């Protein structure tokens, strides 16, 4: 499958120092040797490679994700120029959907207006919709980011709703799920991404004491704090009587249960279609792999000497496009295979066994999928009474 999502690191540093950050506080150190910002030559060559790939594969659409670090540190003009350049170069029948993913602290009226003029939508990363949820998101002097980030979110909701892509939040089972969800709703995001922390069997996420154990598959019987948190939010979302916001994880799970295609790294068997261009022009796999070990995302390729088709042939990317064939035996035998899909690739890692394991969140995913399937079955049965 050709790439359809192109993640371009326009700036490789961040103005925050979140204490849990898997990128800057995790095992990968490759960012230290890269330039802080992508040079104009890198961005121009990235645009050419994206257009080349779109033309070669007849893409009807391409997602351009302007990423970091904190991408707004590169300046809005540079983001706009890259987006415009990609749109100018791709075939006329290829729609480019540009998004910038930001921590929200640098959003101002002038910056958002400029992004909106150039057709760039804005996604914000937060830990919840209250100051108490975001205490770990501080700048390098330890000052809270919440006042500026919340202003940015409200600016989007109040004045630029058409440019508001949504909010990305990492699940923390220590928080109250209803309070967290409803506080995020108060920021009026059109969509909400609820992500599991990037942990694995060798470096487990908070609340899952599995380090050193043999990766366990379905039916392990272990506690499911993340699944419990998500099912509570799902019921609140499901019973609202109207769609207050889109929650991608829930919508994709429902689609997969109904036999429809879904596009998420966390569920399903669809091949990965995202590729990363770093600030120095190197081509990498998605950043989440950096939570496993140093250089886990590396391919040895770069946009000056290699095409994105070359990246498609890289063993790591090929493995992620192999569907069920790349999964552990326990996953292939699981009745939830087509919905769960083995979970997020990065969450399967074990230092002694590589990535051919069930997800460290296997029990949590089983809890969530079975719960949603039950709610869907109840609703379907009600319609036929």
Secondary structure as UniProt FT lines:
FT   STRAND          5..9
FT   TURN            19..20
FT   TURN            22..24
FT   HELIX           30..33
FT   HELIX           40..57
FT   STRAND          61..67
FT   HELIX           71..74
FT   HELIX           76..89
FT   TURN            92..93
FT   STRAND          95..102
FT   TURN            105..106
FT   HELIX           109..117
FT   TURN            118..119
FT   STRAND          120..126
FT   HELIX           131..134
FT   TURN            135..136
FT   STRAND          138..139
FT   TURN            140..141
FT   HELIX           146..159
FT   HELIX           161..163
FT   STRAND          164..170
FT   TURN            173..174
FT   HELIX           177..185
FT   TURN            186..188
FT   STRAND          191..195
FT   TURN            206..207
FT   TURN            211..212
FT   TURN            218..219
FT   HELIX           225..238
FT   TURN            239..240
FT   STRAND          246..247
FT   HELIX           248..257
FT   TURN            258..259
FT   STRAND          274..277
FT   TURN            279..280
FT   STRAND          282..284
FT   HELIX           287..291
FT   TURN            294..297
FT   STRAND          298..302
FT   TURN            303..305
FT   HELIX           308..312
FT   HELIX           315..320
FT   HELIX           323..326
FT   HELIX           329..332
FT   TURN            335..336
FT   HELIX           337..340
FT   TURN            341..342
FT   HELIX           345..348
FT   TURN            351..353
FT   TURN            360..361
FT   HELIX           362..383
//
